[in-house]
Structures are given as C-alpha cells and as structure tokens.
Amino acid sequence: MGAASVWNAMEVAGEARDSCGPAIPSSPLAVDTSLSLPEMSPRVIELCKDLFAAWSKLDDSRFTVETVSGGITNLLLKVSVKEESGNVESVTVRLYGPNTEYVIDREREFHAIKYLSAAGFGAKLLAVFGNGMVQSFINARTLNPEDMRKPKVAAEIAKQLHKFHQVEIPGSKEPQLWNDIFKFFGKASDIKFDDNEKQRKYETISFKEIHDELLELKELTGLLNAPVVFAHNDLLCGNFMLNDEEGKLHLIDFEYGSYNYRGFDIGNHFNEYAGYECDYSLYPSKDEQYHFFRHYLMPDKPQEVSDKDLEALYIETNTYMLASHLFWALWGLIQAKMSPIDFDYMEYFFLRYNEFKKQKQSSISLTKSYLTGC
C-alpha cells in the first residue's frame, strides 16, 4: 500500500478538514528539533503511530528514521516502515525550524499546498502535526547550483515553472511582495542583539536608506505591469528534486508561496545560481536567461518566442531581481535574531544588500531606458 493509499485507508486520531479534498490526519504532537537523531527517532515513530492507525500497533523495530536534509530552515526526515505484509513504505516528515513562523505564514502555506499537490506539484500532503507535516516520499536527489545552469535542466525548470504559474489558488489574488517586504522591514529594523559583536554590526545598517530604496524600487516595478501569478518565491537548488533515471524534475517546498509578480519568481531563481556561497559572478548571462525565457514562455515552441517578448521579460526579471536581494537581506536580519541554527545570517544580510547596491544602478538605468523607449 503506497503512501497515498495509506492516507485514504487509515483511520486517524484527528482530522484537519478542508473543502479542497478529503480529511487530512492531524496530531497535536510536536518533535523537538534540537534533539540528536537517536533521541528524536522514538518521538518521530510515536508521531507516525499517532497519525496513522494502520501503523499504530506495529513494533518500533519496524521503523527506521534517517535524515534527508538539514537546511537552514527545516529538517527533513525519511521514515520507512516494514508493514505486516512485508512491504516497506516510506514517508517524509518535515519539521519546521524553530521560530520560522516569524517569517513564514503557515496558514497560507497549508492552504496552497493542497491545491498545488492536486495539480501535481511537490510531495502529496499526508498529515499535519504540531510543528510540521508528513508528505509522500519523493525518490530523487536535490539539485545543486551547478545543475540549475545546465541548458537541459534550465529548460525543464522553465517548463515546470510555466505550469506552476498556471495553478489557481482560491482566495485573494493580491501580490504579496511589498506587503511581505515591508513586514520584514518592520521586524528587521526593531531588533536588539544580546551578542555585542552582532549588535555592533547591526548598528552600522541605515534603515532609512533601506526604506528609501524600497520605496524607489516599488514605484519603478509598478510601471512594469508585471503579470501576477501564484509564485513559489524560493526557487533555490534545494527546492528542486531530480530523478536521474526517469529524468523527472520535482518542484517542492511551498513555504513562501503566494500570489506575486512573475518577474520576482524568475529573478529570485536567477539569484540562486550563486549558490549557498553567494557567488554572484554565476548570475546567468543574457543568453542563458533568454534560453530560460524561451522555454518558460512557449514550452512547446521555444524558438518561436519573439524578440520583443524576450526583451520585456528580461527587463521585468532583472528589475525584480533587485527586490529579491532586499527581501532575503531583511529575512537574514530577522533570522540572525530568531534562529538557533548555526548559520551566519548577519553576514548573509550584508552579502545580499551589498549585491543589491552593486547591481542597482545598471538594472534601474536599463529599466528606465526601456520604459521611456530611449
């Protein structure tokens, strides 16, 4: 019995009902993400038994728990279960990082994920619990930054993103970019660090300057009339999974998903070519971007995309690219205060904000020239 049929067949301890589809198993239990894997495993097994009645009577020895990935936001675990039939079934348990609700709207994520899953994106949502969710297991590897720039992979990502942007999520279609950025700004500009060195670095930041930059960029992007789509908003390499044998690409993790500007989603993706080291010399060239745009705009006939449409999307993308830097720079400051994860979020702020300042003049000049026809 596969994970999807597990969901349909099992009696559950609790149910989270939604008009989108069948009841989703739910549990109030939570798992402490600060524990080591050996300490965490019995709690994860207990959680799975609580969620899925067909597993509730199985001996713990039938369960194995292993880490899939430990990023800078969430922890992913693979739970494999040897059932009475002898079949081994696997699910993914996603544990939210501590304090991530400070920057992530979980209600918005939970609402969208069911519709995206129904449209064939990501892992199937099987259950929810106190600080995470259970999803079907995807047998694939996550991409690395080098993968994303390969022409064949880039074309497939573009095609997938074209389909993703067609999904309709019920509710407000208001683009959330500037709402989210100004929320981040409010939180990031009102922080006090206990660590003296962090506080010293924090005090070098001019929030008036950042606020002025936000207002200027918001006004400029407003002139582009960019299409509003349901956007992923976090298209880094770790959110793509590839089954090399089947050649199938999966787009996963919709935590930051919202209605947003098309150019932001693509520009944000191009920024992620820089990888975790933030090497922005790897930002795609115009030719590489046009290759992506052709497969995004006309997946079935990429060579028939007009020069006019390529130029328009190039301008749109490379203007919103600037907004991506500001978005994640402010996010980094909030995480520097809130996250217990061992990652230099303060340095990340400066990397993103400095790259914004480096790219700002040329990008804005290009956009203004395009808008005025000069």
N, C-alpha and C positions, 0 to 999 in steps of 0.2 A: 504494500500500500504506500503510494507516494505521499509527499508532504501535503500536496493539495487535497488528496483524498482523506488524509489524516484530519485535516480541518473540517471537511464535510461530515465525516463519520463519527467523530468523537463527541461524547457528552462532555460538557465543560463545567468548570467550577463557577465561572461567572461569564457574562456575555456583554460585549460592547456593541450595541446595535446601531446601525446606520442605514439610512434609506437607500444607500448605494448598493447594498447587497446583503448576503447572509450575516448572521451574528458572528462576531469575532470573539474568540475566547479571551478572557481577561483575568488578571490576578492582581491583587494589591501588593504582592510580594516584590521586594527590591533586592538587588545584589550589590554589595559594597565593592566598587571598582578599585579600591585601594588594596584589596587583598591580593596575595600571590595566587597564581593559577591553582596550585594544590589546595589552597584554602577556599578558593572560590568555587571549585568544581562541585562539591556536595550541595552547595546552595543553588547552583545552576540546575543540577539534577532535580532537586526538590521543586524548583520553579517549574520545570518541564512536566513533572508529575502532577503538579497542581493545575497546570493549564490543560493537559491532555489526559482524559480519563483512561484511554486505552494504554497509556504508559504508566498509570498510577500504581499498578500492582507489580511492575517489573522490579527485579533486584537491581540495586545500584551498579552492580558489576556489569550490567548490560549496556551501561552508558559510558561513552568516552567524551571528554571535553578538551578541545585544543584551541589555541589562539589562531585566528585567521589573520588579523592585522591589529596593530595598536597605533592608530594615528594620533593626531594632536587634538582630536575632538572626541571620538568614540572608540570603544573596544568591541571588536567582532570576535565571536566565538563560534566554532563549529561543534555541534553536539550530534554525535552518532549513536544510534540506538539499535541494538540487536533484538528484534521483536520475537515473539513466541514462534512465529512462522519460520524463523531463521533469516528473514530479510533484514538488511541493515539500512535504516533510513537516517538521513541527515537533515538538520535544520541549522539556520544561522540565528544566533542570539546576539542582538545588538544592544550593548549597554551604553546609555548616554553618558558622556563625560560630565564630571561634576560642574555645576553652575552653568551648564550650556543653555539652560532655559533663559539665561540673562541676555543671550544674543539670538536665540532660536525660538520661533513661535511654534510650539509643538502642536497646538490645535490646528494651525494652518497646515502643517506637515501631514498630520494624521488625516485631515480632510482630503488632501490632494492625493495621497499615496494610493488610496483605494481606486481612484479613477485612473491614475497612471498605470497601476497594476492591471486593471481591466483592459487597458489599451496595449498591454504587452510590454510595459517598461518596468525594469527592475525586478527584484525578487517579489514573490507573492507574499502579501501580509497574512500571517497565520494567527498571530496573537499579540496582545499588548500586556505589559505589566508595569509595576511601579516606576521603574527607571529604564524602560527600554521596550523593545519589540522582538518578536520571533518571526523570521521570514524563511521562505524556502531557500535551500542551499543552491547556489549557482556554481557549477563545476567549471571554473575558469580562473584565469590569473588577472590581477590588476595590471594595467598598463604602467609603463614608466615614461618620463618625459620624452625620451628618445623615440619611443613608439609613436607618439602622437604626431610627430613631424614626418613620418614615413608617408609618402604620397598615397599609398593604398589605404592605410589606416585613417589618414586625414579625410579621404573621400568618404569612407564608411562612417566616420564620426559626423561629417556634414550631413549625410543622408539620414542618419538616426536623429540628428537634431532637427532636421526639416520635419520629420514625423512627430517628434516630441512637441514641437511648437504648434502642431495642429490640434493637440488634445484640448478639449474643452473641460474646464473645471467649474462646476456650478458655484455661483456666488459673485461677489464683486469683481469686475474686470479692471479695477483701478490699478495702474502700475505702482509698485511699492518702492521703487528705487530711492526716491528722495525722502519718502516717509521713513524708510529704514536707515538711510544715511544720517538724517538729522536726529533720529532717536539715538543712534550710535554716538553722534557728536555730543548730544546732551549728557550721555553717560560718561564718555571718554574725557570730557572737559571738567568733570567734577570728581576727580579721584585723588585719594591721599594714600601714598605708599608707606608701609612700615619700614621697608628697606631704604636706607638713606641714599644708596647709590641710584636706585630706581627713581627715587623722588627727585634727586638732583637732575637726572636726565629728563624726567617729566617736566620739570620747571623750565627747561630750555625750549619747550614747544610753545609756539604762538598760536593759540586757539582763535584769536581774532583773524590772523592770516588764513587759517584753515577755513573759517566761516566765510570769509570773503571769497576764497577760491570756490567753495561750494555754491555760493550764490551766482558767481560768474558762470560756472560750468552748467548749472541748472538752466540758466537763461539761454545759453548757447545751444544746449542739446534740445531745448524746447523748440528751436527753429527748424530742427531736422524732421519733425513729424514722423519719428521712427514708429514702425508697427509695434503694437503691444501684443505680446504672446504669453502663454504660460511658460516661464523660463525656469531653467534649472538653477542658475546663478552661482554654481560652484563646480564648473567643468574642469577640474584638475585631473591629472592622470589616475589618481586613486579611485575616482568615481566612474572609471570605465573598466570593464572586465572583458577579457577576450578568451574564448575557447579556441586555441590554436588549431586543433584537429578539425573542428567544424567550421572554423573561420567566422564564428558568430560573436558579435560585439554586444555587450550589455551595458546600458546606462543605469547607474544605481545611485542610491542615497539622495533623497529629495528634501533634506532638512531646510535648505534655504530657498526652496522653490516658491515662486509667487508669480502673479502677473507682473510683467516687467517689459522693458524695451528690448526688442530683438538685438539691437547693437550691443547692449550691455552683456548679454549672454555670450555673444561671439567674441567681443573684445576681452571679456574676462577669461574666456578659454585661451585666447592667444597669449595673454599674460602668463598663463600657466605653462607655456612652453619653457619658461625659465626654470621650472622645477623647484624643488624644495630649497635649493641653494640661491634662488632668486638671481640667476644669471640672465639678465635681460638682453644680453647680446644674442640670445637664442630666440628672441621675438621673431615671428615669421616675416619673411621678406614680402614685398608686394606680390611677387609671382606666386609664392606659397599661399598667400591669402586668396589670390584670385582662383587658384586651384580649389581651395576650400569653398569659396563662394559659388563657383560653378556647380559643384555637387550639392550644395545647400539649396540654391535657388531652383535648379532644374535637375533633380536626381536622375531622371531617365534620359535627359538630353543635355548633359553638362556643356557640351561645346556650342550649344545654341543660345547661351546666355549673352545678352547684348553688352557691349562695352559701357553703355550708359548705366545699366543696372549694376555692373561690376563696380564702376566708379562710385555710384551712390552708396552701395553697401560698404565700400572701402572707407569712405568718409564717415559714415554712421558708426562703423565699428571702431575706428581709430579715434573718434571723439569720446565714445562711451568707455573706451579703454582707460581713459583718464579717470572716469568715475569709479572704475573697478579698483584702481590704486587707492583712491580716497576711502572707499568702502572698507577694504581689507586693512588699510592702515589704522583706521579708527577701531575696527574689530580687534586688531592686535593690542591696542592700548587697553581695551576692556579685558581681554584675556590675560594681559600682564598682571592685572589686579585680581581677577576672579579664578583663573585656572590653576590647579595644583600640579598640572603636567609639567615635566621638566623640558621646557622649550623657551627660548629667548624671545618672547613676544614683544618686548620693548624694542629689541633690535629689529624685529620684523616690521614694526611701525616705521622706523626710520628708513629701512630698505624700500618700503612701498612709497612712502611720502617723498623721499628723495628721487625715486624714479618718476613719480608724477611731475615733480618740478623740472626734471631733466627733459621730459617729453612734452611738457605743456605748450611751450611757445610754438614749436613746429606743428604740432597737431592742431592747435587753435587757429594758427595762421592758414593752414591748409583748409580747414573747415570754413573760415570766413571767406576765403577766396572762392570756394565752391559755391557758397550761398549767394555771393554777390555776382558770380559769373565772371570774375576777373581772372 
